[in-house]
Amino acid sequence: MTERKSYFVSVDFKEVREMSIPDNEIEFEILATHNEVKELKELFRDTQKDSKGAIEHLGKPFDEWGADDKRSNYDRHLVKIYRFIHELGTSETKDKTEQLETFK
């Protein structure tokens, strides 16, 4: 059985750290295995790709074709990230994530 460790996740900076830096941003504490951390980092990469695709459409305000799909993909990945954080989270993290619009 793989051991779980405590990690701190910053969704804003798309980081998973072993140390807490609470004064800099909102972070969530999770208890995760090495493979679960890899999966979370992969979700961050997917979100990053989607955000770049959505940003491309900002320079073309009247060319919305495809922009909604890019934004929807970004939103879906973000919801997956928060749900994954909730699933792995400490009780305090679960309380924080349940207050987010994603869970309502």
Backbone as a ProteinNet text record, in pm:
[ID]
protein_1_A
[PRIMARY]
MTERKSYFVSVDFKEVREMSIPDNEIEFEILATHNEVKELKELFRDTQKDSKGAIEHLGKPFDEWGADDKRSNYDRHLVKIYRFIHELGTSETKDKTEQLETFK
[TERTIARY]
84.9	0	89.2	55.3	134	98.2	200.2	181.4	135.6	45.4	-2.7	78.9	109.1	180.9	97.5	132.9	65.5	128.9	44.7	87.8	-1.8	48.3	-27	-42.6	-166.7	-199.5	-243.5	-182.8	-224.6	-280.5	-410.7	-474.2	-435	-424.9	-388.2	-252.9	-156.6	-21.5	2	-100.2	-92.6	28.5	38.6	151.3	103.9	185.9	169.3	302.2	298.6	421.9	414.4	531.7	537.7	537.8	558.1	559.6	445.4	390.7	284.5	342.8	281.6	315.7	183.2	120.9	-15.8	-32.5	71	55.5	51.1	92.8	103.3	-23.3	-98.9	-218.2	-306.8	-421.3	-509.7	-450.3	-438.5	-387	-475.2	-469.8	-549.1	-455.1	-475.2	-393.3	-460.9	-382.5	-432.6	-342.8	-394.5	-318.2	-319.4	-203	-200.1	-78.5	-92.4	20.1	97.9	213.3	293.8	215.3	144.1	66.9	-48.7	-112.2	-221.3	-168.7	-48.8	13.4	44.2	94.3	120.9	-7.9	-116	-245.7	-293.7	-276.9	-316.7	-233.4	-103.3	-16.5	-55.4	-97.6	-144	-271.9	-360.8	-481.5	-443.8	-344.7	-298	-243.8	-167.4	-114.4	-227.4	-328	-442.7	-514.6	-529.8	-594.6	-513.1	-381.2	-292.1	-308.1	-315.6	-334.5	-466.8	-572.3	-704	-707.3	-637.4	-638.6	-565.4	-457.2	-385.8	-474.9	-550.8	-641.9	-751	-802.3	-908.1	-852.3	-729.3	-667.8	-646.3	-619.4	-600.5	-719.9	-837.7	-959.8	-983.2	-909.2	-927.6	-891.9	-795.2	-753.6	-847.9	-945.5	-1042.8	-1183.5	-1226.2	-1352.3	-1476.8	-1473.6	-1592.4	-1581.7	-1472.7	-1451.5	-1465.3	-1588.6	-1614.8	-1619.3	-1607.5	-1614.8	-1501.6	-1534.1	-1434.4	-1400.4	-1422.9	-1386.4	-1468.7	-1596.5	-1681	-1635.7	-1595.5	-1545.3	-1420.2	-1328.8	-1204.6	-1235.2	-1326.3	-1363.4	-1431.4	-1516.2	-1585	-1486.6	-1387.7	-1284.8	-1207.4	-1171.7	-1100.9	-1184.5	-1312.2	-1402	-1413.5	-1427.4	-1439	-1313.5	-1195.7	-1071.3	-1060.1	-1101.3	-1096.1	-1188.4	-1306.3	-1399.4	-1337.4	-1273.6	-1207.1	-1099.1	-1022.7	-915.9	-974.2	-1076.5	-1134.8	-1200.4	-1262	-1322.4	-1215	-1104.7	-993.7	-931.2	-913.3	-861.3	-957	-1085.3	-1186	-1174.2	-1162.2	-1153.8	-1031.3	-917.9	-792.6	-773	-859.3	-838.5	-856.2	-794.2	-816.1	-957.8	-1002.2	-1138	-1149.9	-1043.5	-1045.5	-1055	-982.1	-986.8	-1125.2	-1183	-1317.9	-1417.2	-1403.8	-1491.3	-1473.2	-1347.7	-1318.4	-1376	-1353	-1397.6	-1549.6	-1615.3	-1761.2	-1826.4	-1751.9	-1803.9	-1793.9	-1721.3	-1705	-1830.6	-1850.9	-1967	-1971.2	-1855.1	-1844.9	-1929.3	-1944	-2012.5	-2157.6	-2208.8	-2347.9	-2440.5
-118.6	0	124.6	218.9	341	437.7	498.5	589.6	727.5	785.3	921	1020.2	1133.3	1242.3	1368	1462.9	1592.2	1682.1	1743.4	1837.8	1960.5	2069.4	2194.7	2236.3	2262.1	2289.5	2434.5	2502.4	2636.3	2627	2643.4	2636.5	2758.8	2874.7	2997.4	2984.6	2923.4	2909.7	2772.9	2687	2551.8	2476.9	2476.4	2413.5	2314.7	2211.3	2116.6	2116.3	2155.3	2168.7	2083.4	2053	1981.2	2077.4	2206.4	2307.9	2406.6	2452	2551.1	2691.9	2773.4	2915.7	2991.4	2994.6	3046.1	3195.5	3274	3418.6	3465	3380.7	3423	3401.4	3298.8	3269.3	3171.4	3143.1	3042	2906.1	2822.5	2688.5	2586.3	2465.8	2356	2243.5	2188.7	2075.9	1946.7	1858	1727.3	1618.9	1498.5	1380.2	1291.1	1276.1	1209.9	1119.6	1022.9	938.4	1009.2	956.3	1013	1011.5	902.7	892.4	992.2	1017.2	1115.1	1256.7	1286.1	1416.7	1430	1322.9	1325.7	1351.9	1288.3	1306.8	1451.3	1509.5	1648.7	1742.7	1718.1	1800.8	1788.6	1670.4	1649.9	1731.3	1735.2	1817.6	1965.3	2009.2	2147.4	2174.2	2079	2096.2	2105.8	2020.2	2024.4	2159.1	2209.8	2338.9	2450.2	2441	2541.1	2543.2	2426.2	2417.6	2482.5	2451.1	2507	2657.9	2708.8	2854.1	2925.8	2866	2927.1	2931	2823.8	2820.4	2924.7	2945.7	3046	3187.2	3209.6	3342.6	3383	3286.5	3316.4	3391.7	3366.1	3427.1	3567.8	3609.2	3743.8	3853.2	3826.8	3925.7	3934.8	3846.9	3844.6	3850.1	3965.8	3973.7	3933	3940.1	3905.1	3767.6	3698.6	3564	3466.1	3437.9	3353.8	3205.5	3171	3030.9	2955.3	2856.4	2777.4	2827.8	2954.5	3011.8	2948.9	2927.7	2868.3	2726.9	2650.3	2515.4	2520.1	2612.2	2626	2665.4	2759.7	2803	2690	2614.4	2502.3	2395.3	2365.7	2268.7	2316.2	2444	2502.5	2489.1	2522.3	2512.4	2368.9	2274.2	2133.2	2086	2124.8	2084.6	2148.1	2271	2339.4	2271.5	2232.1	2160.3	2026.7	1955.4	1829.1	1851.1	1957.9	1988.2	2008.8	2092.9	2119.5	1995.5	1914	1790.5	1691.8	1685.6	1598.4	1647.5	1778.3	1837.2	1805	1817.5	1786.5	1640.3	1551.7	1407.8	1374.6	1438.4	1410	1498.8	1595.9	1699.5	1657.5	1735.8	1723.4	1773.8	1758.7	1805.6	1956.6	2032.1	2177	2208.4	2132.3	2151.3	2117.7	2010.7	1973.7	2085.1	2144	2255.9	2374.4	2406.8	2519.9	2494.9	2373.9	2346.3	2337.2	2292.3	2283.6	2420.8	2523.5	2660.4	2719.5	2653.4	2702.4	2675.4	2756.6	2744.1	2607.8	2546.8	2418.5	2310.6	2317.1	2211.7	2245.5	2352.7	2391.6	2351
0	0	0	-82.1	-95.3	16.4	72.5	185	138.3	213.6	186	267.7	204.6	270	261.8	343.8	342.9	236.8	153.1	50	58.3	3.1	0	-145.3	-183.4	-323.2	-338.1	-435.4	-474.4	-615.1	-627	-758.6	-841.4	-776.9	-848.3	-916.8	-847.2	-902.4	-964.2	-960.1	-1016	-960.4	-827.3	-759.5	-653.4	-636.4	-526.7	-453	-323.6	-245	-119.3	-65.1	61.8	179.8	154.2	259.1	238.5	347.8	342.9	332.2	247.8	237.3	245	362.8	373.9	351.5	367.7	353.4	208.8	115.9	-23.2	-104.9	-75.3	-154.4	-80	-137.7	-80.5	-114.4	-14.2	-39	31.1	-19.1	33.9	74.5	194.1	238.5	195.4	135.9	93.8	151.5	157.6	194.4	70.7	7.1	-123	-138.3	-227.7	-267	-377.5	-408.8	-517.1	-649	-676.4	-801.2	-805	-692.3	-688.1	-711.6	-659.9	-685.8	-834.4	-896.4	-1041.1	-1119.1	-1077.4	-1143.8	-1130.3	-1012.9	-990.9	-1077.7	-1086.2	-1170.8	-1317.8	-1358.4	-1496.5	-1522.6	-1424.9	-1438.3	-1450.9	-1375.1	-1387.3	-1527.8	-1583.7	-1719.7	-1821.8	-1806.5	-1897.8	-1889.2	-1768.4	-1748	-1811.8	-1798.4	-1857.3	-2010	-2071.4	-2216.8	-2257.7	-2181.7	-2212.4	-2195.4	-2093.1	-2070.7	-2183.6	-2233.9	-2347.5	-2470.6	-2492	-2606.2	-2595.2	-2474.1	-2454.2	-2470.5	-2427.4	-2437	-2582.6	-2668.3	-2810.8	-2868.4	-2815.8	-2868.1	-2814.5	-2714	-2659	-2758.9	-2842.7	-2942.4	-3060.2	-3065.1	-3174.3	-3114.6	-3067.8	-2994.1	-3071.9	-3204	-3280.4	-3344.1	-3315.8	-3367.5	-3251.6	-3213	-3097	-3130.6	-3257.8	-3295.3	-3226.7	-3149.4	-3079.8	-2940.9	-2915.1	-2784.4	-2671.9	-2694.9	-2591.3	-2555.9	-2657	-2630	-2543.8	-2576.1	-2498.9	-2354.8	-2338.7	-2203	-2126.8	-2194	-2129.1	-2085.2	-2168.5	-2132.3	-2010.6	-2009	-1895.3	-1768.3	-1777.4	-1661.6	-1612.2	-1704.9	-1666.3	-1592.7	-1644.6	-1578.4	-1439.5	-1427.4	-1297.9	-1196.5	-1239.8	-1151.8	-1110	-1204	-1171	-1065.1	-1080.8	-985.2	-846.1	-835.1	-703.9	-643.7	-724.9	-672.6	-626.8	-699.9	-662.2	-531.5	-519.7	-395.8	-280.5	-305.4	-202.3	-158.3	-256.4	-228.9	-142.3	-170.7	-99.5	22.8	40.1	139.6	283.9	370.2	513.6	543.3	665.9	698.2	676.8	707.1	683.9	534.3	453.8	308.2	254.6	303.6	259.2	291.6	410.5	447.4	352.5	320.7	230	91.6	37.9	-98.5	-107.5	-1.5	-2.8	-6.3	31.2	25.8	-115.1	-203.9	-340.4	-422.3	-522.2	-611.4	-681.3	-703.7	-772.6	-706.7	-575.6	-502.1	-470.2	-525	-495.6	-606.8
[MASK]
++++++++++++++++++++++++++++++++++++++++++++++++++++++++++++++++++++++++++++++++++++++++++++++++++++++++

